[in-house]
Amino acid sequence: MYKNIVFDLGGVVVGFDPLNYLADRFCDEALEQELFKITFASDHWRKMDAGELTREQAYAEMLHRAKQAGFFFEVQGILDDWTSMLRTKSNVVSIIKSLKRKNYQVFYLSNISRDVLNIIEQRDFWPLFDGGVASCELMVNKPSPLIYETLLERYNLNREETIFTDDNPINVKAAYDLGITAIQFQGADNLVKSLTAYGIDLSRRKVTNKDKHKHNS
């Protein structure tokens, strides 16, 4: 019986889709791939999420590499604007609210830098979480087993009672390999179907005429 549902943040609870973001900005696949390598897919970005580099340090390294490659202004624009992706996914928040109504515990497990986590912590949905682990706390990113095990140990969670969802299939496999039920996030509707398949009913009970009669009597 499942008791705990764990959500990735970027790409699941809030928007984060760098490839589509770059496609919308540049409409040039070859250029987008080069910019992706310099920014979101770079070792500097990974280290920033892990708390090994400050944002200022990571950005300086990316801009240095961008200047060498002839893409300084493009990368500067990306670094100035990319947080516009982080829009709250209201349909996923609705799922979290339904889980809370059904008395499930809800946690986050995210590769995220401290300053971006600070931004997300200000969102209205944040108090719905019973806790979580961010990569910047541990200086290690998913798919390292350490970050998953830390979540389980910190909140005394039984892995057999836990479901994890992430948009990155590598992170999903890492959870699965540790004995955690894992779902690749492919949209809110798909997540509801997957949770339902695991016996988690998120539907509200319909009020019948009999219920109304009891209420009015």
Rosetta silent file (secondary structure, phi, psi, omega in degrees, C-alpha in Angstrom):
SEQUENCE: MYKNIVFDLGGVVVGFDPLNYLADRFCDEALEQELFKITFASDHWRKMDAGELTREQAYAEMLHRAKQAGFFFEVQGILDDWTSMLRTKSNVVSIIKSLKRKNYQVFYLSNISRDVLNIIEQRDFWPLFDGGVASCELMVNKPSPLIYETLLERYNLNREETIFTDDNPINVKAAYDLGITAIQFQGADNLVKSLTAYGIDLSRRKVTNKDKHKHNS
SCORE:     score description
SCORE:     0.000 S_00000001
   1 L     0.000  127.905 -177.201    0.000    0.000    0.000 S_00000001
   2 L   -84.158  140.135 -179.291    1.437    3.328   -1.048 S_00000001
   3 L  -126.590  -20.866 -171.621    1.651    6.189    1.449 S_00000001
   4 E  -128.004  130.928  177.405    4.225    8.601   -0.001 S_00000001
   5 E  -120.144  126.799 -174.759    4.344   10.380   -3.364 S_00000001
   6 E  -114.770  129.668 -176.776    7.569   12.148   -4.342 S_00000001
   7 E  -114.573  134.510  160.792    7.724   14.822   -7.046 S_00000001
   8 L   -66.102  155.595  179.137   10.591   16.261   -9.015 S_00000001
   9 L   -93.491  -72.376 -177.377   10.203   20.052   -9.163 S_00000001
  10 E   -66.192  121.064 -178.513   11.537   21.410  -12.481 S_00000001
  11 L    97.316  -11.781 -179.920    9.669   19.838  -15.369 S_00000001
  12 L  -123.156  -63.605 -179.601    6.985   18.358  -13.130 S_00000001
  13 L   -87.141  -34.234  172.818    5.594   20.844  -10.593 S_00000001
  14 E  -125.398  154.853 -177.258    7.009   23.901  -12.350 S_00000001
  15 L   -65.944  136.973  172.036    7.889   24.291  -16.003 S_00000001
  16 L  -164.063   95.377 -179.198   11.421   23.444  -17.111 S_00000001
  17 L  -137.485   80.315 -172.966   11.916   22.313  -20.702 S_00000001
  18 H   -56.463  -39.682 -176.577   15.176   23.829  -21.974 S_00000001
  19 H   -65.502  -43.051  176.678   15.081   22.315  -25.464 S_00000001
  20 H   -67.842  -36.806  177.451   11.619   23.683  -26.213 S_00000001
  21 H   -59.664  -46.205  179.735   12.592   26.978  -24.612 S_00000001
  22 H   -67.821  -37.194  179.060   15.608   27.270  -26.933 S_00000001
  23 H   -62.935  -39.899  178.940   13.543   26.207  -29.955 S_00000001
  24 H   -66.615  -32.872 -176.333   11.043   28.989  -29.267 S_00000001
  25 H   -81.367  -37.134 -167.625   13.819   31.559  -28.960 S_00000001
  26 H  -117.611  -24.998  178.149   16.085   30.640  -31.864 S_00000001
  27 L    50.102   39.929 -179.810   14.245   28.401  -34.389 S_00000001
  28 L  -148.470  100.175 -170.863   17.633   26.954  -35.431 S_00000001
  29 H   -59.503  -41.673 -179.325   18.223   23.375  -34.311 S_00000001
  30 H   -63.563  -44.119  178.500   21.998   23.378  -34.807 S_00000001
  31 H   -64.705  -42.488 -179.048   22.383   26.620  -32.846 S_00000001
  32 H   -59.136  -40.830  179.829   20.018   25.388  -30.143 S_00000001
  33 H   -64.544  -40.454  178.608   22.127   22.258  -29.607 S_00000001
  34 H   -65.004  -43.316 -179.570   25.304   24.319  -29.230 S_00000001
  35 H   -67.972  -35.835  177.612   23.649   26.686  -26.763 S_00000001
  36 H   -61.696  -43.116  179.688   22.177   23.763  -24.827 S_00000001
  37 H   -64.008  -36.776 -177.567   25.649   22.255  -24.406 S_00000001
  38 H   -75.067  -29.805 -173.949   27.051   25.552  -23.146 S_00000001
  39 L  -109.700  -93.805 -168.886   24.221   26.193  -20.689 S_00000001
  40 L   -61.131  -31.711 -177.904   21.692   23.652  -19.422 S_00000001
  41 L   -96.566    6.960 -175.536   23.687   20.541  -20.324 S_00000001
  42 L   -80.763  158.891  174.974   27.019   21.896  -19.120 S_00000001
  43 H   -64.179  -29.918  179.252   29.079   20.636  -16.218 S_00000001
  44 H   -65.839  -38.945  177.921   28.856   24.160  -14.799 S_00000001
  45 H   -66.493  -42.282  178.390   25.053   23.909  -14.607 S_00000001
  46 H   -59.472  -44.966 -179.302   25.321   20.517  -12.923 S_00000001
  47 H   -67.393  -32.257  176.594   27.752   21.911  -10.361 S_00000001
  48 H   -64.590  -45.648  178.138   25.479   24.900   -9.751 S_00000001
  49 H   -62.361  -34.215 -178.237   22.551   22.585   -8.984 S_00000001
  50 L   -83.410   -1.122  179.965   24.791   20.556   -6.682 S_00000001
  51 L    77.221   13.046  179.185   25.900   23.653   -4.796 S_00000001
  52 L   -83.450  -23.946  175.788   29.503   23.237   -5.922 S_00000001
  53 L  -129.205  144.881  171.062   29.436   26.569   -7.784 S_00000001
  54 L   -73.483  164.724  176.896   27.541   29.757   -7.062 S_00000001
  55 H   -60.169  -40.685 -179.400   25.297   31.081   -9.810 S_00000001
  56 H   -61.511  -43.074  179.168   27.796   33.898  -10.412 S_00000001
  57 H   -65.830  -45.610 -178.732   30.665   31.416  -10.807 S_00000001
  58 H   -63.851  -44.155 -179.695   28.699   29.092  -13.070 S_00000001
  59 H   -63.969  -39.499  178.919   27.438   31.933  -15.268 S_00000001
  60 H   -61.264  -41.385  179.322   30.946   33.355  -15.601 S_00000001
  61 H   -66.777  -41.759  179.861   32.231   29.981  -16.792 S_00000001
  62 H   -64.880  -41.769 -179.490   29.367   29.579  -19.274 S_00000001
  63 H   -68.401  -34.149  176.358   29.861   33.082  -20.667 S_00000001
  64 H   -63.452  -46.427  178.687   33.589   32.490  -21.030 S_00000001
  65 H   -64.957  -39.270 -179.957   32.897   29.322  -23.023 S_00000001
  66 H   -63.796  -40.946  179.130   30.191   31.118  -25.019 S_00000001
  67 H   -62.720  -41.402  178.017   32.567   33.938  -25.935 S_00000001
  68 H   -62.842  -34.246 -177.597   35.134   31.444  -27.181 S_00000001
  69 H   -88.151   -6.128 -179.848   32.446   29.757  -29.308 S_00000001
  70 L    84.761   21.662 -177.371   31.078   33.034  -30.661 S_00000001
  71 L  -122.962   30.189 -172.840   27.734   32.836  -28.837 S_00000001
  72 H   -58.532  -49.882 -174.692   28.253   35.351  -26.027 S_00000001
  73 H   -68.882  -35.999  177.655   25.139   37.470  -26.620 S_00000001
  74 H   -63.731  -45.490 -178.825   22.885   34.454  -27.182 S_00000001
  75 H   -68.747  -37.955  177.305   24.024   32.827  -23.931 S_00000001
  76 H   -59.593  -41.998  178.329   23.763   36.091  -22.027 S_00000001
  77 H   -63.050  -40.096  178.415   20.153   36.373  -23.161 S_00000001
  78 H   -63.738  -46.641 -177.348   19.416   32.824  -22.032 S_00000001
  79 H   -66.501  -28.306  178.106   20.953   33.359  -18.602 S_00000001
  80 H   -76.696  -22.792 -166.608   18.982   36.574  -18.165 S_00000001
  81 H  -121.811  -14.546 -166.564   15.648   35.021  -19.101 S_00000001
  82 H   -60.166  -25.605 -178.796   15.558   31.260  -18.501 S_00000001
  83 H   -67.446  -10.192  174.972   13.689   31.480  -15.178 S_00000001
  84 H   -63.685  -17.238  176.626   10.618   32.533  -17.175 S_00000001
  85 H   -68.834  -24.335 -167.180   10.204   28.785  -17.766 S_00000001
  86 L   -79.156   48.101  178.842    9.453   28.185  -14.087 S_00000001
  87 L   -79.693  137.754  178.488    5.702   28.646  -14.292 S_00000001
  88 E   -63.145  132.972  176.751    3.643   26.712  -11.772 S_00000001
  89 L   -89.688   98.428 -173.464    1.802   23.765  -13.341 S_00000001
  90 H   -62.117  -31.776 -179.658   -1.646   24.221  -11.857 S_00000001
  91 H   -69.154  -31.957  176.608   -2.843   20.801  -13.056 S_00000001
  92 H   -75.073  -39.565  176.003   -0.016   19.097  -11.143 S_00000001
  93 H   -59.662  -36.511  176.757   -0.682   21.213   -8.057 S_00000001
  94 H   -62.189  -38.114  176.487   -4.292   20.004   -8.281 S_00000001
  95 H   -63.760  -44.196  179.211   -3.005   16.423   -8.164 S_00000001
  96 H   -60.963  -42.606  178.473   -0.921   17.230   -5.093 S_00000001
  97 H   -62.328  -39.857  178.135   -3.960   18.773   -3.401 S_00000001
  98 H   -64.298  -40.948  177.791   -5.993   15.660   -4.183 S_00000001
  99 H   -61.450  -41.587  179.396   -3.262   13.465   -2.712 S_00000001
 100 H   -64.969  -39.184  177.111   -3.246   15.540    0.463 S_00000001
 101 H   -62.535  -29.795  179.196   -7.032   15.241    0.736 S_00000001
 102 L   -89.145    8.181  175.059   -6.568   11.473    0.520 S_00000001
 103 L    70.331   25.893  170.235   -4.009   11.656    3.363 S_00000001
 104 L   -82.374  150.284  170.797   -0.935   10.775    1.326 S_00000001
 105 E   -85.585  139.764 -177.098    2.385   12.312    2.297 S_00000001
 106 E  -124.108  130.166 -177.627    3.888   14.437   -0.484 S_00000001
 107 E  -130.662  164.357  172.514    7.601   15.207   -0.882 S_00000001
 108 E  -116.380  151.559  175.839    9.938   16.807   -3.420 S_00000001
 109 E  -145.438  107.649 -165.316   13.254   15.475   -4.708 S_00000001
 110 E  -141.066  141.722  165.140   14.971   17.894   -7.061 S_00000001
 111 L   -83.540  109.260 -171.822   18.210   18.866   -8.757 S_00000001
 112 L  -159.858  143.076  178.041   18.055   22.579   -8.037 S_00000001
 113 L   -79.301  160.020 -175.792   20.267   25.466   -6.979 S_00000001
 114 H   -61.524  -42.471 -176.202   19.696   27.229   -3.670 S_00000001
 115 H   -69.719  -35.595  177.057   18.546   30.525   -5.172 S_00000001
 116 H   -71.573  -37.007  175.024   16.017   28.900   -7.511 S_00000001
 117 H   -59.797  -39.703  178.239   14.731   26.775   -4.646 S_00000001
 118 H   -59.246  -39.346  178.560   14.233   30.004   -2.708 S_00000001
 119 H   -63.389  -47.712 -175.674   12.060   31.326   -5.543 S_00000001
 120 H   -69.022  -30.829  178.742    9.897   28.202   -5.664 S_00000001
 121 L   -63.379  -16.470  179.402    9.526   28.123   -1.881 S_00000001
 122 L   -86.790   -6.660 -177.731    7.545   31.364   -2.169 S_00000001
 123 L   -72.577  153.301 -176.776    4.851   29.768   -4.335 S_00000001
 124 L   -60.743  -28.955 -175.957    1.402   29.178   -2.855 S_00000001
 125 L   -78.377  -13.261 -169.984    1.673   25.410   -3.282 S_00000001
 126 H   -56.746  -41.221 -179.535    4.862   25.036   -1.220 S_00000001
 127 H   -62.863  -11.322  177.975    3.159   24.341    2.154 S_00000001
 128 H   -69.198  -24.870 -178.853    1.546   21.250    0.583 S_00000001
 129 L   -75.264  137.994  174.617    4.877   19.418    0.763 S_00000001
 130 L   -84.523   -4.957  179.511    5.627   17.388    3.877 S_00000001
 131 E   150.625 -172.283  179.375    9.333   17.814    3.166 S_00000001
 132 E   169.013  178.930  179.290   11.938   16.996    0.565 S_00000001
 133 E  -133.697  133.431  176.425   15.562   16.958   -0.492 S_00000001
 134 E  -113.741  145.772 -177.857   17.311   19.314   -2.916 S_00000001
 135 H   -58.437  -34.751 -176.932   20.613   18.594   -4.629 S_00000001
 136 H   -64.458  -22.615  177.981   22.107   21.872   -3.400 S_00000001
 137 H   -71.891  -37.872 -170.245   21.830   20.616    0.194 S_00000001
 138 H  -101.183  -10.614 -173.785   23.878   17.482   -0.418 S_00000001
 139 L    59.559   38.011  176.093   26.219   18.684   -3.171 S_00000001
 140 L  -152.351  142.706 -177.360   25.085   15.723   -5.249 S_00000001
 141 L  -105.126  155.746  161.931   22.541   15.403   -8.061 S_00000001
 142 L   -59.264  142.993   13.988   20.120   12.750   -9.165 S_00000001
 143 L   -95.277   23.100  177.486   20.620   10.036  -10.321 S_00000001
 144 L   -57.153  131.509  177.787   23.089    9.469   -7.456 S_00000001
 145 H   -56.808  -27.538 -175.826   21.596    6.898   -5.048 S_00000001
 146 H   -57.672  -40.846 -175.685   22.631    9.147   -2.141 S_00000001
 147 H   -69.209  -35.589  176.925   19.939   11.745   -2.811 S_00000001
 148 H   -69.776  -46.068 -178.673   17.170    9.115   -2.901 S_00000001
 149 H   -64.330  -34.464  178.019   18.445    7.328    0.183 S_00000001
 150 H   -62.730  -42.889  177.849   18.703   10.640    2.047 S_00000001
 151 H   -59.962  -47.308 -178.281   15.019   11.341    1.396 S_00000001
 152 H   -62.054  -43.937 -176.899   14.003    7.892    2.637 S_00000001
 153 H   -72.974  -40.767 -176.737   16.141    8.098    5.761 S_00000001
 154 H   -61.106  -38.305 -175.433   15.342   11.719    6.635 S_00000001
 155 L  -110.328   11.407  177.253   11.584   11.103    6.683 S_00000001
 156 L    53.402   49.743 -178.323   11.657    7.426    7.662 S_00000001
 157 L   -94.013  137.800  173.237    9.940    6.374    4.441 S_00000001
 158 L   -83.519  123.447 -176.068    9.497    2.757    3.418 S_00000001
 159 H   -61.888  -30.565  179.901   10.646    2.465   -0.214 S_00000001
 160 H   -72.295  -12.932  179.554    7.946   -0.131   -0.921 S_00000001
 161 H  -106.680   14.901 -171.397    5.337    2.450    0.107 S_00000001
 162 E  -122.659  137.438  174.303    6.775    5.251   -2.013 S_00000001
 163 E  -118.177  135.409 -179.973    6.129    6.429   -5.581 S_00000001
 164 E  -121.397  137.429  175.683    8.490    8.847   -7.339 S_00000001
 165 E  -127.660  137.345 -176.600    7.794   10.830  -10.517 S_00000001
 166 E  -152.171  147.186  179.042   10.346   12.688  -12.643 S_00000001
 167 L   -79.970  -14.487 -178.291   10.424   13.823  -16.262 S_00000001
 168 L   -93.733  116.981 -176.729   13.973   12.499  -16.725 S_00000001
 169 H   -62.336  -27.000  177.903   13.995    8.747  -17.509 S_00000001
 170 H   -66.187  -41.243  178.340   17.511    8.374  -16.070 S_00000001
 171 H   -69.882  -33.698  176.812   16.308    9.630  -12.697 S_00000001
 172 H   -64.530  -45.145  179.739   13.248    7.392  -12.901 S_00000001
 173 H   -63.366  -38.406  179.666   15.422    4.333  -13.517 S_00000001
 174 H   -61.258  -41.409  177.410   17.680    5.241  -10.586 S_00000001
 175 H   -64.593  -44.677  179.708   14.666    5.274   -8.264 S_00000001
 176 H   -59.084  -42.159 -179.416   13.411    1.982   -9.696 S_00000001
 177 H   -64.763  -21.538  178.560   16.816    0.379   -9.165 S_00000001
 178 L   -93.799    7.113  176.942   16.583    1.342   -5.496 S_00000001
 179 L    86.985   15.003  178.397   13.255   -0.415   -5.079 S_00000001
 180 L   -99.273  132.680  174.438   11.087    2.705   -5.346 S_00000001
 181 E   -63.705  128.995 -172.027    8.070    2.611   -7.649 S_00000001
 182 E  -130.699  138.891 -179.497    8.867    5.169  -10.336 S_00000001
 183 E  -124.892  127.411  172.839    6.787    6.937  -12.982 S_00000001
 184 E   -76.994  122.992 -178.797    8.201    8.979  -15.847 S_00000001
 185 L   -72.152  122.597  178.183    6.243   12.209  -15.871 S_00000001
 186 L  -134.580   40.048  179.945    4.614   12.777  -19.268 S_00000001
 187 L   110.383  156.042 -175.683    1.907   15.219  -18.317 S_00000001
 188 H   -63.613  -42.331 -178.974   -0.676   15.521  -15.553 S_00000001
 189 H   -61.858  -43.866  178.610   -3.282   13.302  -17.227 S_00000001
 190 H   -63.292  -38.169  179.606   -0.762   10.507  -17.722 S_00000001
 191 H   -64.083  -43.068  178.139    0.355   10.833  -14.092 S_00000001
 192 H   -59.598  -43.519  179.130   -3.232   10.456  -12.860 S_00000001
 193 H   -61.930  -42.194 -179.152   -3.633    7.314  -14.995 S_00000001
 194 H   -66.710  -43.469  178.592   -0.375    5.877  -13.646 S_00000001
 195 H   -63.192  -40.005  178.144   -1.277    6.626  -10.035 S_00000001
 196 H   -61.441  -39.786  178.795   -4.705    5.072  -10.582 S_00000001
 197 H   -63.110  -25.902  177.415   -3.021    1.944  -11.953 S_00000001
 198 L   -93.445   13.324  173.301   -1.123    1.719   -8.655 S_00000001
 199 L    87.877   14.330 -179.741   -4.357    1.871   -6.692 S_00000001
 200 L  -102.275  107.743 -177.807   -4.391    5.589   -5.869 S_00000001
 201 L   -93.436  114.001 -177.632   -7.863    6.993   -6.503 S_00000001
 202 L   -98.482    0.197 -176.717   -7.776   10.793   -6.744 S_00000001
 203 L   -72.863  147.812  174.038  -11.413   11.289   -7.686 S_00000001
 204 L   -78.699  140.020  177.900  -13.749   13.155   -5.371 S_00000001
 205 L   -69.122  129.438 -179.572  -16.606   11.037   -4.057 S_00000001
 206 L   -70.871  139.889  177.531  -19.824   12.107   -5.745 S_00000001
 207 L   -82.410  119.346 -178.802  -22.550   13.434   -3.468 S_00000001
 208 L   -93.369  169.012  176.939  -25.629   11.261   -3.897 S_00000001
 209 H   -61.223  -33.694  179.056  -29.261   12.092   -3.158 S_00000001
 210 H   -64.757  -41.285  178.300  -28.989    9.785   -0.136 S_00000001
 211 H   -62.769  -41.881 -179.398  -26.028   11.837    1.147 S_00000001
 212 H   -63.311  -39.217 -179.853  -28.028   15.053    0.666 S_00000001
 213 H   -64.282  -42.337  178.742  -30.947   13.593    2.566 S_00000001
 214 H   -62.302  -40.897 -177.418  -28.677   12.635    5.484 S_00000001
 215 H   -66.011  -36.329 -175.577  -27.179   16.125    5.510 S_00000001
 216 H   -86.457  -14.562 -176.660  -30.595   17.797    5.558 S_00000001
 217 L   -80.251    0.000    0.000  -32.194   15.496    8.107 S_00000001
